Amino acid sequence: MSLQLKDLYDGFRDGSTIKALARTIKEESEKLSDPLRIMEVCGGHTHTIMKYGLKQLLPPSIEFIHGPGCPVCIMPKERIDHAISLARMKDTILLTLGDMIRVPGSSSSLVQERSRGCDIRPLYSPMDALKIARENPTKKVIFFAIGFETTTPMSAAVILQADHEGLQNLFFHINHVLVPQPVHAIMNDPQNRINAFIGPSHVSVISGSKIYDSIAEAYGTPIVVSGFEPVDVMEGILKIVVQKNENRSEVEVQYSRAVTHEGNLKAQKMIDQTMRVRDTFRWRGLGDIADSALKLRDEFSHFDAENVFAEFLSYEPIDDHKLCICGSILRGIAKPNDCTVFGTACTPNSPLGSCMVSSEGSCNAYYRFGGTH
């Protein structure tokens, strides 16, 4: 009998196991001295919580606060405008991942520009950028690279291969961001109410759980790196509750089948070979955060779209639509249903903000699974 895909996740979606964990969490939570306000940093966890109704299984003393771990959601409008400006250049093919093509910029989006004739292609794999560049030697092929530590190694691998092949027509607009720095920014916000974290799992496969040590130490917050399946999330919550009851503030790994303390050292080496930390990066809703993103190293500047095509790019900050509260949601001080246009003027088919566009966005999760429309 051959192995089926469902064989790999069925046990992690087992209803009886989820309910048993919910009962144990409820028993343990009765010992809590204060309410537990858990930020799930990653949008993937938000969707699991909403899709499987996990918050309805938990006691009122446990609240979820949605974080900035959605790479599409945190992209400021001026960076989206960069992609649009690059796509409009003559003889250009612009490449990016997934939902990025639907995020509104200041006056347009990549999907609108594609309908107007620009050659804009969503990629499933960044490695496809190499093939497209080889097949179109007379075109400027620009990869608008996005993502946290999870997707950064793939971009690094493409850069190294492009360098090895001596490709002259492939360029990179790097928008890779890092997890720890925005978490520090959120925790230092006077409006912050968070006292525990569910740590991103796929990020941690690459970076290792070590990147959260300073957060747990600085703020006395338990951090449990959990997988994305509902049993993973529930077990992670239980570990957080137990830590709180034992007055501990540590980094624990629930997702031990994939995450280690040190992470993927080979992937980290590739990133270090090709990129360095930016002095600052502007996050949607969080503003400028020092050392929170990456850029190409100087030796790869001939691949850097921000360098090669600088005359076409503006860095003037652009605010969100005045009715959109995506920034407040990403900071953990508002929920999607606090927004006056949620589910009415703003839907996945006609989004005003990035939190509704992305498949990892919290507004998208509330709209799809929250029963609020």
matplotlib code that plots the C-alpha trace (Angstrom):
import matplotlib.pyplot as plt

x = [0.0, 1.5, 1.8, -0.9, -0.5, -3.3, -1.3, 1.2, -1.4, -4.4, -3.1, -2.5, -6.1, -7.7, -10.8, -10.6, -7.0, -7.9, -10.8, -8.5, -6.0, -8.7, -9.9, -6.4, -5.8, -9.0, -8.0, -4.5, -5.9, -7.9, -4.6, -3.6, -3.2, -3.8, -5.4, -3.2, -2.8, -1.0, 0.3, 0.6, 3.3, 2.7, -0.4, -0.4, -1.2, -4.0, -5.7, -5.4, -6.9, -9.8, -10.3, -10.6, -12.4, -9.7, -10.5, -14.0, -12.5, -10.5, -11.6, -12.2, -9.0, -7.0, -7.0, -5.3, -3.6, -2.6, 0.9, 2.9, 4.2, 2.6, 5.2, 2.6, 0.7, 3.7, 4.9, 4.4, 2.8, 6.0, 7.7, 4.6, 4.9, 8.6, 7.3, 4.8, 7.4, 9.8, 7.1, 6.2, 9.8, 10.2, 11.2, 10.7, 9.3, 8.5, 8.3, 7.0, 5.4, 1.6, -0.6, 1.8, 0.3, -3.0, -1.9, -2.9, -0.1, -0.8, -2.8, -2.6, -1.6, 0.5, -2.6, -4.1, -0.8, -0.8, -4.3, -2.9, -0.2, 2.8, 4.5, 4.0, 4.2, 3.5, 6.0, 5.5, 9.2, 11.9, 14.1, 11.8, 13.3, 16.5, 14.6, 12.7, 15.8, 17.6, 14.6, 14.3, 17.9, 16.7, 14.4, 15.1, 13.8, 13.3, 12.4, 10.5, 11.6, 9.5, 9.3, 10.7, 13.5, 11.5, 11.8, 15.1, 17.3, 15.5, 16.3, 19.9, 20.1, 18.8, 21.3, 24.2, 23.2, 22.7, 26.1, 27.6, 26.0, 26.9, 23.3, 23.3, 19.5, 18.3, 17.8, 16.5, 14.4, 15.0, 12.2, 13.2, 12.4, 13.3, 11.1, 12.8, 13.1, 9.4, 8.5, 10.8, 9.1, 5.7, 6.7, 8.1, 4.9, 3.0, -0.2, 1.1, -0.8, 1.0, 2.4, 3.1, 4.0, 3.4, 6.6, 6.6, 7.4, 8.7, 10.8, 12.3, 13.2, 15.7, 16.8, 16.5, 14.6, 17.7, 16.4, 13.7, 16.0, 16.5, 12.7, 11.9, 14.6, 13.9, 10.1, 9.5, 7.2, 7.0, 7.6, 6.6, 7.5, 4.5, 3.6, 0.7, -1.7, -4.5, -3.0, 0.4, -1.3, -3.2, -0.2, 1.8, -0.9, -0.8, 2.9, 2.5, -0.1, 2.1, 5.0, 2.9, 1.7, 5.3, 6.4, 8.8, 9.6, 11.4, 11.7, 10.2, 9.9, 6.7, 7.5, 10.5, 10.0, 11.4, 12.9, 16.2, 17.8, 20.5, 18.4, 19.5, 23.2, 23.6, 20.6, 22.0, 25.3, 23.8, 21.9, 25.1, 26.9, 24.5, 22.8, 23.4, 21.2, 19.7, 20.1, 16.4, 13.2, 9.7, 7.0, 3.3, 1.8, 5.0, 7.1, 10.9, 12.6, 16.3, 18.1, 14.8, 15.4, 18.0, 19.6, 22.1, 25.8, 27.9, 29.6, 26.2, 25.2, 25.0, 22.0, 20.3, 17.3, 17.2, 20.7, 20.5, 17.1, 17.3, 16.1, 12.7, 12.1, 10.8, 11.2, 8.7, 6.5, 2.9, 0.1, -2.6, -6.2, -7.6, -10.4, -8.0, -6.7, -4.3, -1.4, -3.1, -4.0, -0.3, 0.7, -1.7, -3.8, -6.9, -8.8, -10.2, -13.8, -12.9, -12.6, -15.6, -15.1, -14.4, -16.5, -18.3, -16.1, -13.1, -13.4, -10.9, -12.3, -12.1, -9.4, -8.6, -5.6, -3.0, -4.4, -7.5, -5.5, -3.0, -3.9, -2.0, -3.7, -5.8, -8.6, -8.7, -8.9, -11.7, -13.6, -13.2, -13.7, -15.1, -18.7, -18.8, -20.1]
y = [0.0, 3.3, 6.3, 8.9, 12.6, 12.5, 9.8, 12.6, 14.9, 12.8, 12.3, 16.0, 16.8, 14.0, 15.4, 13.3, 14.4, 18.0, 17.7, 15.9, 18.7, 21.3, 19.6, 19.6, 23.2, 24.2, 22.3, 23.9, 27.4, 27.4, 27.8, 30.9, 34.1, 36.4, 36.1, 34.7, 36.8, 34.8, 36.4, 33.9, 35.7, 33.7, 34.1, 30.4, 29.8, 32.4, 30.5, 27.2, 28.7, 30.2, 27.3, 24.6, 26.7, 26.3, 29.5, 28.2, 25.2, 27.3, 29.1, 32.9, 33.4, 32.7, 35.3, 35.2, 38.3, 38.2, 39.2, 40.6, 37.3, 37.6, 38.7, 40.1, 41.9, 43.8, 45.2, 49.0, 50.6, 52.3, 48.8, 47.6, 50.7, 49.7, 46.4, 48.3, 50.8, 48.0, 46.1, 49.1, 49.4, 48.4, 44.8, 43.7, 40.5, 40.9, 37.8, 37.4, 34.9, 34.2, 36.9, 39.7, 40.5, 41.4, 43.8, 47.4, 49.9, 53.7, 53.7, 50.3, 46.7, 44.1, 42.3, 45.5, 46.2, 42.7, 43.4, 46.5, 44.5, 44.3, 40.9, 40.0, 36.3, 34.7, 31.9, 28.7, 28.2, 31.0, 28.6, 29.2, 32.7, 31.1, 29.3, 32.4, 34.5, 31.9, 31.7, 35.5, 36.8, 40.1, 40.9, 42.3, 39.6, 41.0, 38.8, 40.8, 38.5, 38.5, 36.5, 35.8, 33.5, 30.7, 31.7, 33.6, 30.5, 29.9, 33.4, 33.0, 29.7, 31.5, 34.3, 32.0, 30.0, 33.1, 34.2, 30.8, 31.0, 34.6, 35.6, 39.3, 39.8, 38.6, 41.1, 40.9, 43.3, 42.0, 42.3, 39.5, 40.4, 39.0, 37.9, 39.0, 42.7, 43.4, 41.3, 43.5, 46.6, 45.3, 44.4, 47.9, 49.5, 51.0, 49.6, 46.0, 43.5, 40.3, 37.9, 34.8, 33.8, 30.9, 31.0, 30.5, 27.0, 27.2, 30.2, 28.3, 25.3, 27.7, 30.0, 27.7, 28.4, 30.3, 33.6, 33.8, 33.4, 37.2, 37.8, 35.3, 36.8, 40.4, 40.3, 37.3, 35.7, 32.0, 31.2, 27.8, 27.1, 25.1, 23.3, 24.4, 21.5, 21.9, 19.3, 21.1, 24.5, 23.0, 21.3, 24.5, 26.4, 23.7, 24.2, 27.9, 27.5, 25.1, 27.5, 30.3, 28.2, 27.2, 30.8, 30.0, 32.1, 29.9, 29.0, 25.5, 23.6, 21.7, 21.2, 19.1, 16.9, 19.7, 22.5, 22.5, 25.1, 25.9, 25.5, 24.8, 25.8, 25.2, 27.5, 30.1, 30.0, 30.6, 33.6, 35.0, 34.6, 36.6, 39.1, 41.3, 43.1, 46.4, 49.4, 49.9, 48.7, 50.2, 47.8, 48.4, 49.4, 49.2, 51.9, 51.9, 49.0, 48.8, 45.6, 44.0, 43.1, 42.0, 43.3, 42.0, 42.2, 44.7, 41.9, 41.1, 44.7, 44.1, 41.9, 44.5, 46.0, 48.8, 49.7, 49.1, 50.8, 53.3, 56.2, 54.5, 54.0, 56.4, 55.8, 58.4, 56.7, 56.1, 55.6, 53.0, 53.8, 55.9, 53.4, 50.4, 49.3, 46.7, 48.4, 48.2, 44.6, 43.8, 45.5, 43.4, 46.2, 45.5, 42.6, 42.4, 42.8, 46.1, 47.5, 49.5, 48.2, 44.6, 42.3, 45.2, 47.6, 45.3, 41.6, 39.2, 40.1, 43.8, 44.4, 47.8, 46.4, 43.7, 41.8, 40.9, 40.0, 37.5, 33.8, 34.3, 37.6, 37.7, 39.6, 37.0, 34.3, 36.0, 36.5, 32.9, 31.1, 33.6, 33.5, 37.3, 37.9]
z = [0.0, -1.1, 1.3, 0.7, 1.5, 4.1, 6.0, 6.9, 8.5, 9.5, 13.0, 13.5, 12.7, 14.8, 16.5, 19.7, 20.2, 19.7, 22.2, 24.8, 24.5, 24.9, 28.1, 29.5, 28.6, 30.3, 33.5, 33.5, 32.6, 35.8, 37.7, 35.7, 37.8, 34.8, 31.4, 28.7, 25.6, 23.0, 19.8, 17.0, 15.0, 11.7, 9.6, 9.0, 12.6, 12.4, 9.6, 11.5, 14.6, 12.6, 10.1, 12.8, 15.4, 18.0, 19.9, 20.5, 22.3, 24.7, 27.9, 27.9, 29.8, 26.6, 23.9, 20.5, 19.2, 15.5, 14.6, 11.7, 10.3, 6.8, 4.3, 1.9, 4.7, 6.0, 2.7, 2.6, -0.4, -1.6, -2.0, -4.0, -6.1, -6.8, -8.3, -10.4, -11.7, -12.6, -14.4, -16.5, -17.8, -21.5, -22.2, -18.7, -17.1, -13.4, -11.2, -7.7, -5.4, -4.9, -3.4, -4.0, -7.4, -5.8, -3.1, -3.8, -4.2, -4.1, -7.3, -8.9, -8.3, -10.2, -11.3, -12.7, -14.5, -16.0, -17.4, -19.0, -20.8, -18.4, -18.4, -14.7, -13.7, -10.3, -9.5, -7.7, -7.2, -7.3, -9.3, -12.2, -12.5, -13.9, -16.6, -17.6, -17.7, -19.9, -22.3, -22.6, -23.1, -24.6, -21.6, -18.2, -15.8, -12.3, -9.3, -6.6, -3.7, -0.6, 2.6, 6.1, 6.8, 5.3, 1.7, 1.9, 1.2, -2.1, -3.2, -2.1, -4.2, -7.3, -6.8, -6.5, -9.5, -11.6, -10.6, -11.5, -14.9, -15.5, -16.3, -17.3, -17.5, -14.1, -11.3, -7.8, -5.7, -2.2, 0.4, 2.7, 6.3, 9.8, 12.7, 15.9, 15.3, 14.7, 17.7, 19.8, 18.3, 19.2, 22.7, 23.2, 22.1, 25.1, 23.8, 23.8, 25.9, 24.8, 27.4, 25.3, 21.8, 19.4, 17.3, 13.5, 12.6, 9.0, 9.8, 12.7, 10.5, 8.7, 11.6, 14.5, 17.7, 19.0, 17.4, 20.1, 23.1, 23.5, 23.3, 26.1, 28.3, 27.6, 28.2, 30.4, 27.7, 27.0, 23.4, 21.9, 18.3, 17.0, 13.8, 11.7, 12.2, 14.8, 17.2, 16.9, 17.8, 20.7, 22.1, 21.8, 23.8, 26.5, 26.8, 27.1, 29.9, 31.8, 31.5, 32.9, 35.8, 36.6, 36.3, 33.5, 30.4, 28.0, 24.3, 23.7, 20.5, 20.0, 16.3, 17.1, 14.0, 12.0, 14.2, 16.1, 18.2, 15.6, 12.5, 8.9, 8.9, 5.2, 4.4, 6.8, 5.1, 1.6, 3.0, 4.6, 1.3, -0.7, 1.7, 4.6, 7.1, 6.0, 8.3, 8.4, 6.7, 6.8, 7.9, 7.2, 10.5, 12.4, 10.7, 10.3, 12.2, 12.4, 11.3, 10.3, 6.7, 4.2, 1.1, -1.5, -0.6, -2.5, -4.5, -6.0, -6.7, -10.4, -9.7, -7.4, -9.0, -6.4, -7.5, -11.3, -11.7, -8.9, -11.2, -11.5, -7.7, -5.0, -1.3, -0.2, 2.5, 1.4, 4.0, 3.9, 2.9, 5.7, 6.4, 6.6, 10.0, 8.7, 10.5, 13.9, 13.3, 12.5, 15.7, 17.7, 19.0, 16.8, 15.4, 11.8, 12.9, 14.6, 11.1, 9.8, 6.2, 7.0, 4.9, 3.2, 1.2, 1.9, 0.9, -0.7, -4.1, -3.6, -0.8, 0.5, 2.5, 2.4, 5.4, 3.3, 0.2, 1.5, 2.0, 5.3, 6.3, 9.4, 7.7, 5.1, 7.8, 9.6, 6.3, 5.2, 8.5, 11.1, 10.0, 10.0, 6.5]

ax = plt.figure().add_subplot(projection="3d")
ax.plot(x, y, z, "-o")
ax.set_aspect("equal")
plt.show()
